[in-house]
Amino acid sequence: MLKQKPLAAAVALAWLGVAGTPALAQNDAGSTQMQTVEVTGIRASMAKSLAVKRDATANVEVITAEDVGKMPDKNLADSLQRLPGVAVRTDYDEAEKVAMRGTNPDMSLIVFNGHAVSSGDWYIADQASSSRSTSLSLMPSSVLNQAIVYKTSQANIVDGGLAGTINVTTRKPLAQKERLSGVASVGASYATLPGKTAPDLNASVNWKNEAGTFGFILQGFAEKRYIRRDSASRLAYGTSSGWDVINTTTMKGNTDASLAGSGYKAADLNGVRLPGSMSTEFVEGVRDRKGGMFSLEFKPNQDVDVTVTGFTSTLKAPNYGRLKAGAMYSMLLGKASLADGATGATAPNTVGAQGQQVFASIRNPVIVTETTMYGDQLRVLKSADIMFPDGTPPQYIGNSEGFYRQGARATSSFLDLDGKWRVNQDLTLRTLLSTTRGVGKTDYDQGLTYASFGTGVSYALAGVDNAPYVKYYGTGARPDQLVVRTISGLKTTDRETSGQVDGEWRVDKGWVQSVEGGVRYADHHRDSARRYPAYHNRDITIGAPTGTIPWPSDFGAGLDGPAGWDNTGYTFDPAVLMAYFQGATKATSDQYERRIASELHMRERQGAAYVMANLEGERWSGNVGLRFVQTRINADIPTPIPAGVCLRAAPGQPAIPCAAYPDAITTSGDLQPVYDNEPFKNNTGNTYYFIKTDRRFNNWLPSMNVRYELTKDQILRFGASRTVGRQNYNLLGAGFGSPTCDAQGCRVTGPNPDIKPLTSDNLDASWAWYFSRRSMVGVDLFYSRIQGYAKTGTTGGATIDLWDSAAQAMKTYTVQTSEQQGAHIAGLELSYEQPFGTTGFGFTSNISRAHTKVDDGRPMVGASEWAANLGGYFENDKVSLRLVANYRSEYVNSSTAPAPTANSQGLYSVNGVLMPTAPTMAAPVTTLAFNASVNLTPQLLLTFDATNLTNAKRAYYRYSEEEQQKLDVSGRQFYVNLKYRF
């Protein structure tokens, strides 16, 4: 296992924009007193952040945007990762999803101005996921006014943040000092790996009338950058492309004779784990983010304040992935198993000169013993030559493919109305109405896969952070063969409308200062659908590309690949791929292109009511409250109907009624072909109908926070609460799949609509010493006991009646789905920041440890035990400099929304050792970023930002570092901007 040596690290700073006082809605702690303080620069913004943190009753972290361009961060996730206890998932050197205190991103709730915000994902695999995590790649840092990270809960915070809640507020027009002010920024980004430059534009203007009763903010942004990611991995397709074990009974080429001189007998190889393939791949694309924000505020007097805020952002991200992969496991089995289960033109077996099946053999094996993350001992084939017998004609040895994801994009938007009315000196009412919508869409995920032929493959796994060696032999003697074409489109839509009313009644009797109460209702929808165009012909070679483009000569330079490794490959121009599929596909109908088996349709209604008392005594303050939450979930679960029971309508034709299943959807194609000049078959393939579910879940959420002043500068806090988090959508509403009947009975994978929301009982104790201005040292201790953590790939007793085609009869199938279990988290956070006297120099640092444990002993998905930050800065009237390092320890890198069909909690037998199924682990990574700002004039500012300065490699492995899985490098990013402030 990796030695954990986390950095000491640092609280993120306040930055970007001019601060105002956020509206105190249901999601803002009523006891958190936030005042407008006119300050600029790194040091002043740090002082304000610490002041908010110090005065808050709850245990919070704060980022305050005070001066545009003072942090090397391009979106909100970049900034949040610099706070203690916060970690992020990063794609292509840009932080995207936020996790808190050793949990995965699904357990953290991010709200804007107190309400939920829907966001889309730009990458098709994330679009297909049903995660609840919010992607912040659509949120540029310039929209930020203030972000408050609630580590302890209280009754007036919106429910759903199991691990914590992050409330991001945008600026308010009347909080600005000048009647007319703004900033315009013009610049460019440069990415070293693709070697391309792109524009970077941002502008905002703030105006208010002379009376200070009405004002507006308008902002627009257009930020573009090019991306490229080089990878070495074991990703591939076909027979056992993942890790598996050697079996000389089926891998008949391995004999004592073939191993002569190696020191091994054939029996010694049985049970040894080997990678089924070795691959190199790279992705190129663009991230083109455009959007804007507006805010209108009307405050006719001191008692009424109404603000309307709107935001929209679109991220266009077409991307092109290429892969070259070996097929070592298939070679050893004598199988010509090609991509997606396709086979060669003649037979599924490799064939020699005499027509016999040919098996590759393992030569020059190097076997090591690994200690898995569970403490078991296993053997791994660290390196070998996988070769066909001498003189054998070229055989199937792997695949080459290119997939262009045309029209990949994500959008996010919201509109909210925030109103405050002070009825009298004792009663204040607030209301918050909002609507939000996010879409992740890929018009066409289109690609071609070619089978490669040769005489053998050599490989050698390296250290976890170095590229493995791979080399192919005898290629080119036989042309590559087009074996698979794939095209589909995907759209996932997430939307919510919500409203809430809150009131605060000032009491001032004894310890009770005020009482708050409120109600909230939200109507949330999640829909996802994939569409597959139809082809004209069966023959996939018609119109196939002929010319190829070699991979870039610098591919893999940042991976530290070994001498002599094969880092070459071929691809096609994206225009060529698009032209091929335009010619190969034909229009049918929107209904016929549906793939109902993979659709997701969810509706979730959330209702809540709360009451909370704000308390204060001598040297102490606090709150105690109770929140009631009801979650009502409706899911449409796609359920298969046996082939031929319901007849399928031809494209564009009316639905054919089905007496056996009146709700059957007979107009969808569900991957059934409709070729030219071939009669349409209306009785093949499954049709589907939706089983509709309706479930209600009730939760009571008590909370308490106490703040005590040991001295004027030393603050103790204690918090106790119960929080709730809702399960990922696919656990509740995914379709049924993989029906199997054997001697043990019939089984099918599927959802569990009865799975309850997660709850967590939390304790938090902290001490902080604010020993001088902009200085503090703090210690946090926390513990959470989670109930309802998903245990996927299990059998929970649910059954469904489905047709068994082999027996030609209906049978009862046990549903393999999700159950629930417990988990706990115990952790420690340390923070320390301080300027160096009056020199202008200073530093920030923090380090956190969160030890997570699931009841069945497996690691929690997405949970890093260690996270840390270390930053140094210098600032005077002319220059501002900042250098920040961020560290995150290893974590399970599986999707944050594992499907119920995945055996993520199952057991796997390796050479007689029964152990949990191996997750993919992301290895520890440290990144470095830099910012410099120079005041050319009082109004003109020149900024320079650099991210991923060390060009960090991101490594992944399986049971241990001996099972290297993947290695990525994305290059450095540089930004130069000229900003004019008025």
ZAMARGU-4260 file (C-alpha; in steps of 0.2 Angstrom, whole numbers, plus 5000, padded with zeros to 4 digits):
<rodrens>
0) 5000/5000/5000 | 5005/5018/4998 | 5014/5027/5012 | 5003/5041/5018 | 5013/5057/5020
5) 5001/5071/5019 | 5007/5089/5017 | 5003/5101/5031 | 4990/5113/5022 | 4980/5128/5021
10) 4963/5137/5022 | 4957/5143/5006 | 4957/5162/5005 | 4943/5174/5001 | 4944/5182/4984
15) 4936/5187/4967 | 4922/5200/4968 | 4915/5213/4980 | 4907/5206/4995 | 4889/5210/5001
20) 4878/5203/5015 | 4870/5187/5010 | 4851/5186/5012 | 4847/5176/5028 | 4836/5163/5021
25) 4832/5146/5028 | 4849/5139/5023 | 4858/5153/5032 | 4862/5152/5050 | 4851/5166/5058
30) 4864/5167/5072 | 4878/5170/5060 | 4880/5189/5060 | 4888/5195/5043 | 4892/5213/5041
35) 4898/5222/5025 | 4916/5227/5028 | 4925/5237/5013 | 4942/5228/5011 | 4953/5223/4997
40) 4967/5212/4994 | 4972/5195/5001 | 4975/5200/5018 | 4959/5210/5020 | 4949/5196/5013
45) 4957/5183/5024 | 4952/5194/5039 | 4934/5195/5034 | 4933/5176/5031 | 4940/5173/5049
50) 4928/5186/5056 | 4913/5177/5049 | 4920/5160/5055 | 4924/5167/5072 | 4906/5174/5075
55) 4896/5160/5068 | 4887/5148/5081 | 4889/5133/5070 | 4906/5126/5065 | 4909/5134/5047
60) 4922/5137/5035 | 4921/5153/5024 | 4927/5159/5007 | 4924/5178/5004 | 4927/5185/4987
65) 4935/5202/4989 | 4947/5206/4975 | 4945/5198/4958 | 4960/5187/4953 | 4968/5184/4970
70) 4967/5165/4969 | 4974/5153/4956 | 4956/5145/4955 | 4945/5144/4939 | 4929/5138/4947
75) 4921/5136/4964 | 4927/5118/4967 | 4945/5124/4965 | 4942/5136/4979 | 4933/5125/4991
80) 4946/5111/4990 | 4958/5123/5000 | 4947/5122/5015 | 4950/5110/5029 | 4941/5093/5027
85) 4936/5097/5009 | 4942/5086/4994 | 4938/5087/4976 | 4936/5075/4961 | 4947/5083/4946
90) 4945/5080/4928 | 4958/5087/4916 | 4966/5098/4929 | 4950/5106/4934 | 4941/5103/4951
95) 4923/5097/4948 | 4914/5089/4962 | 4916/5092/4981 | 4917/5079/4995 | 4917/5083/5014
100) 4925/5075/5028 | 4930/5058/5021 | 4913/5055/5011 | 4909/5055/4993 | 4902/5070/4983
105) 4884/5063/4984 | 4884/5066/5003 | 4888/5084/5002 | 4874/5097/4997 | 4879/5113/4987
110) 4866/5126/4987 | 4866/5144/4979 | 4858/5158/4988 | 4850/5145/4999 | 4842/5134/4986
115) 4847/5119/4976 | 4855/5121/4959 | 4854/5108/4945 | 4870/5106/4934 | 4874/5094/4920
120) 4889/5084/4916 | 4899/5086/4900 | 4906/5069/4899 | 4895/5055/4893 | 4899/5042/4907
125) 4895/5055/4920 | 4879/5060/4910 | 4873/5042/4911 | 4877/5041/4930 | 4863/5045/4942
130) 4873/5054/4955 | 4867/5068/4966 | 4883/5077/4967 | 4884/5094/4959 | 4896/5098/4945
135) 4905/5115/4948 | 4914/5115/4932 | 4899/5127/4926 | 4902/5139/4940 | 4916/5151/4937
140) 4924/5158/4952 | 4919/5176/4947 | 4901/5173/4952 | 4905/5170/4970 | 4901/5183/4984
145) 4904/5171/4999 | 4903/5152/5002 | 4899/5146/5019 | 4903/5128/5022 | 4892/5121/5037
150) 4901/5107/5045 | 4888/5106/5059 | 4870/5106/5055 | 4856/5117/5062 | 4837/5116/5059
155) 4836/5131/5047 | 4848/5124/5035 | 4840/5115/5020 | 4840/5096/5022 | 4850/5084/5011
160) 4868/5087/5016 | 4872/5071/5025 | 4891/5076/5027 | 4888/5095/5026 | 4881/5109/5017
165) 4889/5123/5006 | 4879/5138/5003 | 4886/5149/4989 | 4879/5167/4989 | 4880/5179/4974
170) 4883/5198/4975 | 4869/5210/4980 | 4868/5226/4970 | 4864/5238/4985 | 4879/5231/4995
175) 4892/5239/4984 | 4899/5256/4990 | 4899/5265/4973 | 4884/5269/4963 | 4893/5263/4947
180) 4907/5250/4947 | 4913/5235/4938 | 4927/5225/4931 | 4931/5220/4913 | 4944/5206/4910
185) 4952/5201/4894 | 4965/5187/4893 | 4970/5170/4886 | 4972/5152/4892 | 4986/5141/4887
190) 4987/5122/4889 | 5004/5114/4887 | 4999/5097/4882 | 4988/5101/4867 | 4999/5116/4865
195) 4984/5128/4861 | 4978/5145/4866 | 4960/5151/4869 | 4952/5167/4874 | 4947/5171/4892
200) 4934/5185/4894 | 4924/5191/4909 | 4915/5207/4913 | 4902/5214/4926 | 4894/5230/4930
205) 4885/5236/4946 | 4873/5251/4947 | 4862/5258/4960 | 4851/5274/4961 | 4856/5289/4972
210) 4843/5284/4985 | 4851/5267/4987 | 4834/5259/4984 | 4836/5250/4968 | 4851/5242/4959
215) 4857/5229/4947 | 4872/5218/4943 | 4875/5212/4926 | 4889/5199/4922 | 4895/5189/4907
220) 4909/5177/4905 | 4916/5167/4890 | 4930/5156/4896 | 4938/5143/4884 | 4953/5131/4886
225) 4959/5116/4876 | 4962/5099/4885 | 4972/5083/4882 | 4974/5068/4893 | 4987/5055/4889
230) 4985/5038/4898 | 4992/5021/4900 | 4980/5008/4907 | 4973/4991/4905 | 4957/4997/4898
235) 4950/4986/4884 | 4935/4975/4878 | 4932/4957/4874 | 4935/4942/4884 | 4941/4946/4902
240) 4949/4962/4898 | 4950/4966/4916 | 4961/4957/4929 | 4958/4938/4930 | 4968/4923/4935
245) 4978/4911/4924 | 4970/4893/4921 | 4981/4882/4912 | 4967/4870/4909 | 4959/4883/4897
250) 4975/4892/4892 | 4982/4876/4884 | 4997/4885/4877 | 5005/4885/4894 | 5015/4869/4897
255) 5030/4863/4906 | 5039/4863/4889 | 5033/4881/4885 | 5040/4887/4902 | 5057/4878/4900
260) 5071/4889/4907 | 5059/4900/4916 | 5061/4891/4933 | 5042/4888/4933 | 5031/4873/4929
265) 5014/4876/4921 | 5005/4872/4938 | 5014/4886/4946 | 5005/4898/4935 | 4987/4893/4940
270) 4978/4906/4951 | 4991/4920/4947 | 4982/4937/4942 | 4986/4945/4926 | 4979/4960/4917
275) 4968/4955/4902 | 4975/4969/4892 | 4987/4983/4891 | 4982/5000/4883 | 4987/5017/4878
280) 4974/5030/4875 | 4972/5049/4874 | 4958/5061/4873 | 4958/5079/4865 | 4944/5091/4867
285) 4939/5109/4872 | 4930/5116/4887 | 4921/5132/4881 | 4911/5140/4895 | 4899/5154/4892
290) 4886/5162/4902 | 4881/5176/4913 | 4872/5182/4929 | 4860/5196/4934 | 4854/5202/4950
295) 4840/5216/4953 | 4837/5222/4971 | 4823/5233/4977 | 4824/5240/4995 | 4811/5255/4996
300) 4815/5256/5015 | 4824/5247/5029 | 4810/5235/5032 | 4808/5228/5014 | 4821/5220/5003
305) 4818/5210/4987 | 4831/5203/4976 | 4829/5193/4960 | 4845/5183/4954 | 4847/5173/4938
310) 4861/5163/4932 | 4865/5153/4916 | 4880/5144/4910 | 4884/5132/4896 | 4899/5122/4894
315) 4903/5115/4876 | 4915/5100/4878 | 4916/5090/4862 | 4930/5077/4864 | 4939/5063/4854
320) 4946/5048/4863 | 4958/5035/4855 | 4963/5019/4861 | 4976/5005/4857 | 4974/4989/4867
325) 4981/4972/4868 | 4970/4957/4871 | 4982/4945/4881 | 4969/4935/4890 | 4960/4932/4874
330) 4976/4926/4866 | 4979/4914/4880 | 4962/4907/4878 | 4964/4905/4859 | 4949/4916/4857
335) 4947/4929/4843 | 4935/4938/4855 | 4934/4956/4848 | 4926/4972/4855 | 4908/4970/4862
340) 4908/4951/4860 | 4910/4952/4841 | 4920/4939/4832 | 4931/4937/4817 | 4924/4934/4800
345) 4927/4915/4800 | 4926/4908/4818 | 4928/4914/4836 | 4944/4905/4838 | 4961/4909/4832
350) 4966/4898/4818 | 4983/4892/4812 | 4990/4888/4795 | 4982/4870/4797 | 4965/4876/4803
355) 4968/4872/4821 | 4964/4882/4836 | 4980/4892/4842 | 4984/4896/4860 | 4997/4909/4865
360) 5008/4905/4879 | 5017/4914/4893 | 5035/4916/4891 | 5048/4924/4903 | 5035/4926/4917
365) 5040/4937/4932 | 5028/4933/4947 | 5027/4944/4963 | 5017/4942/4979 | 5006/4957/4983
370) 4997/4961/5000 | 4980/4967/4996 | 4971/4982/5004 | 4962/4968/5014 | 4978/4960/5020
375) 4977/4944/5009 | 4992/4937/5000 | 4990/4935/4981 | 5002/4932/4966 | 5003/4944/4951
380) 5011/4941/4934 | 5021/4957/4934 | 5028/4955/4917 | 5028/4942/4903 | 5029/4939/4884
385) 5012/4933/4878 | 5017/4924/4862 | 5009/4913/4849 | 5020/4898/4843 | 5034/4902/4831
390) 5029/4902/4813 | 5010/4905/4817 | 5002/4917/4805 | 4996/4934/4813 | 4982/4931/4825
395) 4970/4943/4835 | 4980/4952/4848 | 4970/4968/4852 | 4960/4983/4846 | 4962/5001/4840
400) 4947/5013/4841 | 4942/5031/4840 | 4926/5038/4848 | 4921/5056/4844 | 4908/5063/4856
405) 4900/5076/4845 | 4889/5090/4853 | 4895/5085/4871 | 4889/5099/4883 | 4882/5104/4900
410) 4871/5118/4905 | 4865/5125/4922 | 4853/5139/4926 | 4843/5145/4940 | 4831/5160/4944
415) 4827/5165/4962 | 4817/5178/4971 | 4823/5182/4989 | 4812/5193/4999 | 4813/5200/5017
420) 4800/5209/5027 | 4803/5216/5044 | 4785/5217/5050 | 4790/5226/5066 | 4805/5227/5078
425) 4802/5209/5084 | 4796/5199/5069 | 4805/5197/5052 | 4798/5186/5038 | 4808/5179/5023
430) 4803/5170/5007 | 4813/5161/4994 | 4806/5155/4978 | 4818/5147/4965 | 4818/5136/4949
435) 4833/5128/4942 | 4837/5116/4927 | 4853/5107/4922 | 4856/5097/4906 | 4870/5085/4901
440) 4869/5080/4883 | 4880/5072/4870 | 4872/5072/4852 | 4882/5058/4846 | 4894/5046/4854
445) 4901/5038/4838 | 4916/5027/4836 | 4924/5013/4826 | 4934/4998/4833 | 4947/4989/4823
450) 4954/4972/4827 | 4973/4971/4826 | 4983/4956/4821 | 5001/4950/4826 | 5012/4937/4834
455) 5013/4942/4852 | 5013/4956/4865 | 5026/4960/4879 | 5021/4969/4895 | 5029/4975/4911
460) 5020/4983/4925 | 5029/4998/4933 | 5028/5007/4949 | 5010/5014/4951 | 5016/5031/4945
465) 5026/5026/4930 | 5019/5020/4913 | 5020/5001/4910 | 5030/4994/4896 | 5020/4987/4881
470) 5026/4981/4864 | 5017/4972/4850 | 5025/4960/4838 | 5021/4955/4820 | 5009/4969/4817
475) 5006/4975/4800 | 5008/4958/4792 | 4989/4957/4791 | 4978/4973/4789 | 4967/4978/4804
480) 4949/4973/4802 | 4934/4984/4806 | 4923/4974/4818 | 4912/4986/4828 | 4903/5003/4825
485) 4893/5012/4838 | 4883/5027/4838 | 4871/5034/4852 | 4865/5050/4859 | 4862/5054/4878
490) 4852/5067/4887 | 4850/5069/4906 | 4839/5083/4913 | 4838/5088/4931 | 4826/5101/4937
495) 4818/5108/4953 | 4806/5121/4958 | 4805/5125/4977 | 4798/5138/4989 | 4800/5142/5007
500) 4794/5154/5020 | 4804/5158/5036 | 4801/5169/5051 | 4811/5175/5066 | 4802/5181/5081
505) 4813/5191/5093 | 4810/5186/5111 | 4824/5192/5122 | 4819/5183/5137 | 4832/5174/5148
510) 4843/5163/5137 | 4831/5164/5122 | 4835/5178/5110 | 4824/5173/5096 | 4814/5159/5089
515) 4814/5154/5070 | 4802/5143/5060 | 4798/5139/5042 | 4792/5127/5029 | 4799/5122/5013
520) 4793/5112/4998 | 4803/5106/4982 | 4798/5096/4967 | 4812/5088/4959 | 4813/5078/4942
525) 4827/5068/4935 | 4826/5060/4917 | 4839/5052/4907 | 4837/5044/4890 | 4849/5036/4877
530) 4845/5035/4859 | 4852/5024/4845 | 4850/5029/4827 | 4846/5015/4814 | 4858/5009/4801
535) 4855/5007/4782 | 4865/4991/4780 | 4872/4976/4790 | 4889/4978/4782 | 4899/4990/4793
540) 4913/4991/4780 | 4903/5001/4767 | 4910/5019/4767 | 4923/5014/4781 | 4937/5027/4782
545) 4953/5022/4773 | 4966/5035/4777 | 4973/5036/4795 | 4982/5049/4806 | 4996/5044/4817
550) 4996/5048/4835 | 5006/5064/4840 | 5024/5061/4842 | 5025/5067/4860 | 5011/5055/4866
555) 5015/5049/4883 | 5030/5061/4886 | 5023/5066/4903 | 5020/5048/4908 | 5038/5043/4911
560) 5036/5028/4899 | 5050/5016/4898 | 5063/5015/4884 | 5056/5005/4869 | 5038/5005/4874
565) 5025/5006/4861 | 5017/5023/4861 | 5011/5024/4843 | 4994/5022/4836 | 4982/5028/4822
570) 4966/5038/4822 | 4954/5047/4810 | 4950/5065/4808 | 4933/5068/4818 | 4926/5074/4801
575) 4929/5057/4794 | 4921/5048/4808 | 4906/5060/4807 | 4904/5058/4788 | 4905/5039/4790
580) 4890/5039/4802 | 4880/5051/4793 | 4881/5040/4778 | 4878/5024/4788 | 4863/5029/4798
585) 4846/5034/4793 | 4831/5044/4800 | 4818/5033/4808 | 4808/5042/4822 | 4812/5049/4839
590) 4801/5035/4847 | 4810/5021/4838 | 4827/5027/4843 | 4823/5025/4861 | 4832/5012/4872
595) 4819/5011/4886 | 4829/4998/4895 | 4842/5011/4900 | 4830/5026/4903 | 4827/5034/4920
600) 4812/5044/4925 | 4811/5050/4943 | 4801/5063/4953 | 4805/5067/4971 | 4795/5079/4982
605) 4803/5086/4997 | 4793/5094/5011 | 4800/5101/5027 | 4796/5111/5043 | 4807/5117/5057
610) 4808/5127/5073 | 4824/5133/5081 | 4828/5143/5096 | 4843/5155/5096 | 4851/5156/5113
615) 4863/5167/5122 | 4870/5168/5139 | 4886/5175/5147 | 4901/5171/5136 | 4890/5158/5127
620) 4878/5157/5113 | 4870/5143/5103 | 4854/5136/5095 | 4843/5121/5097 | 4830/5115/5084
625) 4820/5101/5076 | 4817/5099/5057 | 4804/5087/5050 | 4807/5081/5032 | 4796/5070/5021
630) 4803/5063/5005 | 4790/5056/4992 | 4798/5047/4978 | 4790/5041/4961 | 4800/5030/4949
635) 4796/5023/4932 | 4805/5006/4932 | 4808/4999/4914 | 4803/4981/4914 | 4805/4969/4900
640) 4792/4959/4891 | 4797/4943/4882 | 4800/4944/4864 | 4785/4941/4853 | 4772/4944/4867
645) 4769/4962/4861 | 4772/4966/4843 | 4784/4981/4839 | 4778/4995/4828 | 4788/5000/4813
650) 4797/5017/4813 | 4784/5031/4812 | 4769/5019/4813 | 4756/5020/4827 | 4758/5009/4843
655) 4752/4991/4842 | 4740/4987/4857 | 4746/4973/4867 | 4732/4964/4877 | 4744/4954/4888
660) 4753/4971/4894 | 4741/4986/4890 | 4755/4998/4896 | 4768/4991/4884 | 4778/5003/4874
665) 4778/4996/4856 | 4784/5011/4847 | 4802/5010/4853 | 4816/5001/4844 | 4826/4995/4859
670) 4841/4991/4848 | 4831/4981/4835 | 4838/4984/4818 | 4828/4990/4803 | 4839/4988/4788
675) 4836/4994/4770 | 4829/4981/4758 | 4825/4969/4773 | 4808/4965/4779 | 4804/4973/4796
680) 4803/4960/4810 | 4790/4965/4823 | 4792/4950/4835 | 4810/4951/4840 | 4819/4958/4855
685) 4811/4963/4871 | 4798/4977/4873 | 4795/4986/4889 | 4783/4994/4901 | 4785/5004/4916
690) 4782/4999/4934 | 4777/5014/4943 | 4782/5016/4962 | 4777/5028/4975 | 4786/5028/4992
695) 4786/5041/5007 | 4800/5042/5020 | 4799/5053/5035 | 4814/5059/5045 | 4815/5069/5061
700) 4831/5079/5062 | 4836/5087/5079 | 4851/5098/5081 | 4861/5108/5093 | 4875/5120/5092
705) 4884/5129/5107 | 4898/5142/5105 | 4908/5147/5121 | 4921/5160/5123 | 4935/5154/5134
710) 4943/5171/5132 | 4940/5185/5120 | 4951/5176/5107 | 4948/5158/5111 | 4932/5150/5105
715) 4925/5132/5109 | 4911/5125/5099 | 4901/5109/5101 | 4888/5102/5089 | 4876/5087/5089
720) 4864/5084/5075 | 4855/5071/5064 | 4856/5074/5045 | 4848/5066/5030 | 4855/5061/5013
725) 4845/5054/4998 | 4850/5039/4989 | 4856/5040/4971 | 4843/5039/4958 | 4848/5023/4950
730) 4846/5013/4966 | 4828/5018/4966 | 4823/5018/4948 | 4835/5008/4936 | 4829/4995/4925
735) 4830/4976/4926 | 4844/4967/4918 | 4854/4951/4916 | 4841/4938/4920 | 4848/4921/4924
740) 4841/4904/4929 | 4851/4889/4935 | 4850/4875/4948 | 4850/4889/4962 | 4835/4898/4955
745) 4832/4913/4944 | 4840/4930/4947 | 4839/4947/4939 | 4847/4963/4943 | 4836/4978/4947
750) 4832/4993/4958 | 4825/4994/4976 | 4812/5007/4977 | 4810/5003/4996 | 4828/5009/5000
755) 4827/5023/5013 | 4836/5039/5014 | 4853/5039/5023 | 4854/5047/5040 | 4869/5052/5050
760) 4871/5055/5069 | 4885/5068/5071 | 4895/5075/5084 | 4908/5089/5082 | 4919/5098/5095
765) 4931/5112/5090 | 4943/5125/5098 | 4950/5140/5089 | 4962/5153/5094 | 4962/5170/5085
770) 4978/5176/5092 | 4980/5191/5081 | 4972/5199/5065 | 4972/5187/5050 | 4979/5173/5062
775) 4971/5158/5069 | 4975/5140/5075 | 4961/5128/5076 | 4957/5109/5080 | 4941/5100/5075
780) 4936/5083/5081 | 4921/5075/5073 | 4911/5058/5072 | 4897/5052/5062 | 4887/5036/5062
785) 4878/5033/5046 | 4863/5022/5043 | 4857/5017/5026 | 4873/5016/5016 | 4870/5007/5000
790) 4876/4989/4999 | 4874/4985/4980 | 4874/4968/4972 | 4864/4960/4985 | 4848/4950/4987
795) 4835/4958/4998 | 4820/4947/4996 | 4811/4956/4982 | 4805/4946/4968 | 4797/4949/4950
800) 4789/4938/4938 | 4797/4937/4921 | 4797/4926/4906 | 4810/4913/4905 | 4813/4910/4886
805) 4823/4894/4889 | 4808/4886/4898 | 4795/4895/4888 | 4786/4900/4905 | 4784/4914/4917
810) 4796/4912/4932 | 4798/4921/4948 | 4815/4930/4949 | 4824/4935/4964 | 4830/4953/4962
815) 4848/4957/4965 | 4848/4974/4971 | 4853/4986/4985 | 4852/4984/5003 | 4857/4995/5017
820) 4870/4995/5030 | 4879/5006/5043 | 4896/5016/5041 | 4905/5028/5053 | 4917/5042/5051
825) 4929/5048/5064 | 4941/5063/5060 | 4952/5077/5065 | 4956/5093/5057 | 4970/5105/5061
830) 4971/5123/5054 | 4985/5136/5056 | 4987/5153/5047 | 4997/5168/5051 | 5005/5183/5042
835) 5023/5187/5046 | 5022/5204/5055 | 5021/5219/5043 | 5031/5211/5030 | 5017/5207/5018
840) 5021/5188/5019 | 5011/5175/5027 | 5005/5157/5025 | 4989/5146/5027 | 4989/5128/5031
845) 4977/5114/5036 | 4977/5095/5037 | 4963/5083/5040 | 4961/5065/5043 | 4944/5056/5041
850) 4944/5037/5045 | 4929/5029/5037 | 4923/5012/5039 | 4908/5003/5031 | 4900/4989/5042
855) 4905/4975/5030 | 4924/4981/5030 | 4925/4989/5013 | 4931/5006/5010 | 4918/5020/5006
860) 4917/5026/4988 | 4926/5042/4985 | 4932/5044/5003 | 4950/5050/5006 | 4957/5048/5023
865) 4969/5063/5022 | 4968/5080/5014 | 4979/5095/5016 | 4984/5112/5010 | 4999/5123/5011
870) 5000/5140/5004 | 5011/5155/5005 | 5007/5173/5000 | 5015/5190/4998 | 5006/5207/4995
875) 5009/5225/4995 | 5001/5240/4986 | 5008/5235/4970 | 5010/5216/4969 | 5000/5201/4975
880) 5008/5183/4975 | 5001/5166/4980 | 5008/5148/4979 | 4996/5134/4985 | 4999/5116/4986
885) 4984/5103/4988 | 4986/5085/4993 | 4973/5071/4993 | 4976/5053/4999 | 4970/5038/4990
890) 4952/5034/4988 | 4940/5022/4979 | 4938/5030/4962 | 4922/5020/4957 | 4907/5031/4951
895) 4899/5041/4964 | 4883/5032/4959 | 4887/5013/4957 | 4873/5004/4948 | 4863/4991/4958
900) 4869/4979/4945 | 4887/4981/4950 | 4894/4969/4962 | 4903/4982/4972 | 4899/4973/4989
905) 4901/4955/4983 | 4914/4943/4986 | 4927/4936/4974 | 4937/4920/4975 | 4955/4922/4969
910) 4966/4906/4970 | 4955/4900/4985 | 4955/4916/4994 | 4938/4923/4996 | 4938/4942/4997
915) 4929/4958/4993 | 4928/4963/4974 | 4943/4974/4971 | 4938/4992/4968 | 4948/5004/4958
920) 4959/5015/4969 | 4965/5033/4965 | 4983/5035/4972 | 4988/5050/4982 | 4991/5066/4972
925) 4998/5083/4976 | 4995/5098/4965 | 5003/5115/4964 | 4995/5132/4958 | 5001/5150/4957
930) 4994/5167/4956 | 5002/5184/4953 | 4994/5201/4952 | 5002/5218/4948 | 4993/5234/4950
935) 4998/5244/4934 | 4987/5258/4939 | 4974/5260/4952 | 4961/5254/4939 | 4972/5242/4929
940) 4977/5225/4935 | 4988/5212/4926 | 4986/5194/4933 | 4994/5178/4929 | 4988/5161/4935
945) 4996/5143/4933 | 4987/5127/4938 | 4995/5109/4939 | 5012/5117/4939 | 5021/5101/4942
950) 5011/5092/4929 | 5005/5079/4942 | 5002/5061/4936 | 4986/5053/4942 | 4988/5035/4946
955) 4975/5021/4949 | 4977/5003/4955 | 4967/4988/4960 | 4970/4978/4976 | 4987/4985/4979
960) 5000/4995/4969 | 5006/4979/4961 | 4990/4979/4951 | 4993/4995/4941 | 4977/5000/4933
965) 4979/5017/4925 | 4990/5032/4924 | 4985/5050/4917 | 4993/5066/4913 | 4985/5082/4908
970) 4998/5095/4907 | 4999/5113/4914 | 4987/5127/4912 | 4992/5145/4911 | 4981/5161/4911
975) 4985/5179/4908 | 4972/5193/4910 | 4971/5211/4910 | 4958/5218/4921 | 4951/5236/4921
980) 4941/5241/4937 | 4930/5256/4937
</rodrens>
